[in-house]
Amino acid sequence: MSSPMTLSPASGSALSGIHTGLQHLRGVAAEIAGTAVDPVGRDPARPLVEQRIQARQVEASVEVLETEQRMLGTLIDMKV
């Protein structure tokens, strides 16, 4: 019987950041679609800017995971 996988604090934070960013991207996409249908009183630039911000959050979180993997690989190489 295998035990559940444990995540490092860095991995947990990165995965949380990815999840949150993707959730916000879905919401922004829905807002952009709604603006196209009913543009009255809505600033079309705001959700586009928010989309870029959320995409950057996801990219940064992925970079944290990649950096952690590289560091772990280096530590394993040093140990062996």
Steps between C-alpha positions, in 0.01 A plus 500: 500500500653829397487814710362823358751722327631780718565839350765741608381843613635647174309246289184555700522877455576465130210261438269727697615796289438307178154392616402851612635658182309256280179559694538875454579453131173309457311782670670766290428302182131491594510875568662566162234289330228688688647835396475393137129423546410801720769771473296777667675643806792259489863588450623246243866560591470406869433127451773482235752649743377264773544210258868589451552535876351157568698340217819643654401356838465154348832539315677607820355206692615257230847655522503429875426132431768481230758667725422262783539201267837628377616552859389152602678353198819682598473379859448141384799527265713631787385216728575227244 
